[in-house]
Amino acid sequence: MSFLFGQSAEVVIELDGEDKRKKVDVKNEEGKKEKLALYFDGESVSGKVHVKLKGKSMEHKGIRVEFVGQIEMFYDRGNHHDFLSLVRQLQPPGELSSSTTFSFEFSQVEKPYESYTGTNVRLRYFMRVVIVRRLADISKELDVAVHTLSHFPDMNNSLKMEVGIEDCLHIEFEYNKAKYHLRDIVVGKIYFLLVRIKIKHMEIAIIKKETSGSPPNIYTENEQVAKYEIMDGAPVRGESIPIRLFLAGYDLTPTMRDINKKFSVRYYLNLVLVDEEERRYFKQQEIVLWRKGDPKTARKSVPKN
């Protein structure tokens, strides 16, 4: 990974142990996936910066490396919000007379949020090397991915809800719990207590709701991540329909609530009934998603309800 500024210098950022570190897919600003080295909260970030001269020497006003956590709103691209900014000076002002390698380390870095690219917002972590020069700085960035790991207390109550249309329909449905890790299985049952309308089919969907901005400029995007038909045909009173929805196959993130007071990402189970006249009946319930894992280097926290 390199950056060429005229014929003055090429900058390469090399992360320690990058060849052995797990890589994960992260969407970039264009929505394309790229593989980035994965880090967790509390892990140190270290590596080397290689400055390769393209001439005999180069004067500069200082060389530094930064570790940045940044939130970017796509509707306000010129205004980035840095929630993390660490700096290490690699060399004071002077002159480089030959290609040089600098080592750096950011020790036990708190990384409070997960990397995220959505419809209107992106949260990213990256290394940035800056060679300060009189006319124009030389700058190079290298993104890394961050996952947040969580654990919950043993208590994880089931979800129970009712759908009713007076004298026409009465349904109860129950999910085994309200909080799920990203590779979990949603298990539940739907009970038909009263059925006086002709239901054609029933489906369950996972809806992702991204909210960004602050009053009065709040942007909300709803995305249907998954849809699963759970019944085809008319049910009868007293019938029950089982639900098993495997989350591992879908592109999900942990639930994110009021991240740095900039955005939230929430997930909902959306139950939809369609009758023979194509009328649709909805019932929506929020669920909490979290990332399960326990590497020795990672801190773990209990997400908010």
C-alpha positions in Angstrom: 0.0 0.0 0.0 1.7 3.2 -1.1 1.2 6.8 -2.0 3.3 8.7 -4.4 3.6 12.4 -4.1 5.4 13.6 -7.3 9.0 12.3 -7.1 9.6 13.2 -3.4 8.7 10.1 -1.3 6.6 7.0 -1.1 4.9 6.1 2.2 4.1 2.5 3.2 2.3 1.6 6.4 2.9 -2.0 7.7 1.0 -3.4 10.6 2.8 -5.8 13.0 1.6 -9.4 12.6 -0.7 -8.4 9.7 -0.1 -11.7 7.9 -1.4 -13.7 10.9 -4.2 -11.3 11.9 -7.8 -12.2 11.0 -9.2 -10.2 8.1 -12.9 -9.2 7.7 -14.9 -7.7 4.9 -15.8 -4.0 5.5 -17.8 -1.8 3.1 -16.0 1.2 1.9 -17.6 4.5 1.0 -18.6 3.2 -2.5 -20.3 0.2 -0.9 -17.6 -2.2 -2.1 -16.2 -4.8 0.4 -12.5 -4.8 1.2 -10.6 -7.0 3.6 -9.2 -5.2 6.6 -7.1 -6.4 9.5 -9.4 -6.9 12.6 -8.8 -5.4 16.0 -10.7 -5.4 19.3 -11.2 -2.9 22.1 -8.1 -2.7 24.3 -5.7 -4.2 21.8 -2.5 -2.3 20.9 -1.9 -1.2 17.4 1.7 -1.2 16.2 3.7 -1.4 13.1 6.2 0.4 10.9 6.2 3.3 8.5 8.5 3.1 5.5 9.4 6.4 3.9 11.1 5.7 0.6 12.8 8.7 -1.0 12.4 9.3 -4.7 15.3 11.7 -4.7 18.6 12.3 -2.8 16.9 14.1 0.2 13.7 15.7 1.4 13.2 18.5 3.8 10.2 18.4 6.1 8.7 20.1 9.1 8.0 16.9 11.1 6.7 13.3 10.5 3.9 11.9 12.6 1.5 8.9 12.6 -2.1 9.1 13.9 -4.6 6.5 14.9 -8.1 8.0 14.2 -11.7 6.9 14.9 -14.0 8.9 12.8 -17.7 9.2 12.0 -18.7 10.6 8.6 -22.2 11.6 7.6 -22.7 11.1 3.9 -25.0 14.2 3.6 -22.3 16.3 5.3 -19.1 15.0 3.8 -16.9 18.0 4.6 -17.5 17.7 8.3 -15.9 14.7 9.9 -16.4 13.9 13.6 -13.3 12.4 15.3 -14.1 10.5 18.5 -10.6 9.1 18.8 -7.3 10.8 17.8 -3.9 9.6 19.0 -0.7 11.0 17.7 3.0 9.7 17.7 5.8 11.9 16.5 8.1 9.9 14.3 10.7 12.6 13.6 11.1 16.3 14.4 11.5 18.9 11.6 14.7 18.2 9.6 15.9 16.5 6.5 15.7 12.9 5.3 18.8 12.0 3.4 17.9 8.3 2.8 14.9 6.0 2.9 13.9 5.4 6.5 11.8 3.1 8.5 10.0 4.2 11.7 8.4 2.0 14.3 5.2 3.0 16.2 2.9 1.7 18.8 -0.5 2.8 20.2 -0.8 0.8 23.4 -4.0 -0.7 24.7 -6.2 1.5 22.6 -9.8 2.0 23.7 -12.0 1.4 20.6 -15.5 2.0 21.9 -17.5 1.5 18.7 -17.7 -1.1 15.9 -16.7 -0.3 12.3 -19.8 0.4 10.3 -20.8 1.5 6.8 -24.5 2.2 6.3 -26.8 4.2 4.0 -26.1 7.7 5.5 -23.1 7.2 7.8 -19.7 5.5 8.1 -17.7 4.8 11.2 -14.1 4.0 10.4 -10.7 3.5 12.1 -7.5 4.2 10.3 -3.8 5.0 10.5 -2.6 8.2 9.0 1.0 9.2 8.3 1.6 12.9 7.6 4.9 14.3 6.4 4.6 18.1 6.9 6.1 20.1 4.1 6.3 23.8 3.3 4.1 23.6 0.2 2.0 20.5 0.5 1.9 17.7 3.0 2.4 14.1 2.1 -0.4 12.0 3.7 -1.1 8.2 3.6 -4.0 6.4 5.3 -4.6 2.7 6.1 -8.0 1.5 7.3 -8.4 -1.2 9.9 -11.6 -3.0 11.2 -12.9 -3.0 14.7 -15.4 -5.4 16.2 -17.0 -4.9 19.6 -17.6 -8.1 21.7 -20.3 -8.3 24.3 -21.9 -10.7 26.8 -25.2 -10.7 28.5 -26.4 -11.9 31.9 -28.0 -15.3 32.0 -31.4 -13.8 32.0 -32.7 -13.3 28.5 -36.5 -13.1 28.6 -38.7 -14.4 25.9 -40.8 -12.0 23.7 -44.6 -12.4 23.8 -46.9 -10.3 21.7 -50.5 -10.3 20.4 -52.1 -9.3 17.1 -55.8 -8.6 17.1 -58.5 -7.3 14.8 -61.8 -7.2 16.8 -64.0 -10.2 16.1 -61.8 -11.1 13.1 -58.3 -12.2 14.1 -56.5 -12.9 17.3 -52.9 -14.2 17.2 -50.3 -14.7 19.9 -46.7 -15.1 19.0 -43.6 -15.8 21.1 -39.9 -15.7 20.5 -37.6 -17.6 22.7 -35.6 -14.5 23.7 -35.1 -10.8 23.0 -31.3 -10.7 22.5 -29.4 -12.7 19.9 -25.8 -13.0 18.9 -25.1 -12.6 15.2 -24.9 -16.3 14.5 -27.9 -17.2 16.7 -31.2 -18.8 15.7 -34.5 -17.1 16.3 -36.9 -19.8 17.6 -40.6 -19.1 18.2 -44.2 -20.1 17.7 -47.3 -18.4 16.5 -50.7 -19.4 18.0 -54.0 -18.7 16.2 -56.7 -18.1 18.7 -59.3 -16.6 16.4 -59.3 -16.7 12.6 -62.3 -15.2 10.7 -60.4 -13.7 7.8 -59.0 -15.7 4.9 -55.2 -15.5 5.4 -53.2 -16.5 2.3 -49.7 -16.6 3.7 -47.5 -15.3 6.5 -43.9 -14.1 6.5 -41.4 -12.8 9.0 -38.7 -10.3 8.1 -35.7 -8.7 9.7 -35.8 -4.9 9.3 -32.7 -2.8 9.9 -33.4 0.8 10.9 -30.6 3.3 10.6 -31.2 6.8 12.2 -28.6 9.5 11.8 -28.2 13.2 12.4 -29.7 15.4 15.1 -32.9 17.6 15.3 -34.1 19.1 13.1 -32.1 17.1 10.5 -32.8 13.5 11.3 -32.5 10.8 8.5 -34.1 7.4 8.9 -33.5 4.5 6.5 -35.3 1.2 6.7 -33.8 -1.9 5.0 -35.3 -5.3 4.8 -32.3 -7.6 5.5 -34.1 -10.9 5.3 -37.6 -12.3 4.5 -38.8 -15.8 5.4 -42.2 -17.3 4.6 -43.5 -19.2 7.6 -46.9 -20.3 6.4 -48.7 -20.8 3.0 -52.4 -21.3 3.2 -55.2 -20.6 5.7 -54.7 -21.5 9.3 -57.4 -22.7 11.6 -58.3 -21.9 15.2 -56.0 -23.6 17.6 -53.2 -24.2 15.1 -49.6 -23.2 16.0 -46.8 -22.5 13.5 -43.1 -22.9 14.5 -40.4 -20.4 13.6 -36.7 -21.0 13.1 -34.8 -18.2 11.5 -31.0 -18.6 11.2 -29.2 -15.3 11.5 -25.8 -16.4 10.4 -26.6 -16.1 6.7 -27.5 -12.5 6.7 -25.4 -9.2 6.7 -26.1 -8.0 10.2 -24.3 -5.8 12.7 -24.6 -5.5 16.5 -27.4 -3.1 17.6 -25.9 0.4 18.0 -27.6 2.9 20.2 -26.8 6.6 20.0 -23.3 6.1 18.8 -21.3 9.3 19.8 -24.7 11.1 19.7 -24.5 10.7 15.9 -26.4 7.6 14.8 -28.2 4.4 15.8 -28.8 1.1 14.2 -31.7 -1.1 15.4 -33.2 -4.3 14.3 -36.8 -5.5 14.3 -38.7 -8.7 13.7 -41.6 -7.9 11.4 -44.5 -10.3 11.2 -46.7 -9.9 8.1 -50.0 -11.5 7.4 -51.5 -11.3 3.9 -55.1 -12.1 3.2 -56.8 -13.2 0.0 -57.6 -9.6 -0.9 -53.8 -8.8 -0.6 -54.4 -6.7 2.6 -51.3 -6.8 4.8 -51.3 -6.9 8.6 -48.1 -6.0 10.5 -46.7 -6.5 13.9 -43.1 -5.3 14.7 -40.9 -6.1 17.7 -37.4 -4.8 18.3 -34.6 -7.3 19.1 -31.1 -6.7 20.3 -28.2 -8.1 18.3 -24.7 -8.5 19.6 -21.3 -10.0 18.6 -20.2 -13.0 20.5 -16.5 -13.8 21.1 -13.9 -13.9 23.8 -10.3 -13.4 22.5 -7.8 -12.9 25.4 -6.9 -9.4 24.1 -10.5 -8.1 23.9 -12.5 -6.4 26.5 -16.1 -7.3 26.8 -19.1 -5.3 27.8 -22.8 -5.7 28.5 -24.8 -3.8 25.8 -27.6 -1.6 26.9 -31.1 -2.9 26.7 
